[in-house]
Every structure is written in C-alpha cells, then in structure tokens.
Amino acid sequence: MDAAGRDDYPHIEIIVERLGKEYIGDEYINERTLEKVLYNMRELYKKIKGE
C-alpha cells in the first residue's frame, strides 16, 4: 500500500468535534474534556507536521 499523499487531519478533527458535541448532549463527557482532546490533537498534529 502506498500513502495517498493527502492530509485528512481537518476531516478527522471535524468528526471528533461532531461526536464530542453529541457526547456532551448525552452527558458522557463535558465541554472541558472535548476542548482538551481537540487541543491535544492539534498539538500532536503540529509536532508531526514539524511546525
């Protein structure tokens, strides 16, 4: 298998945010938890991309 060469991160972040908001509505997690997850994802993404 060869890499597709495209960056799917923005789509993954949208999916995580959408599911996170559903989970907040269902009271599985709170807003702070979602924000922490998104922050951690962004920081890891920056490290991977070399920024």
Helices and strands as residue ranges (DSSP letters): H 9-25, H 31-49
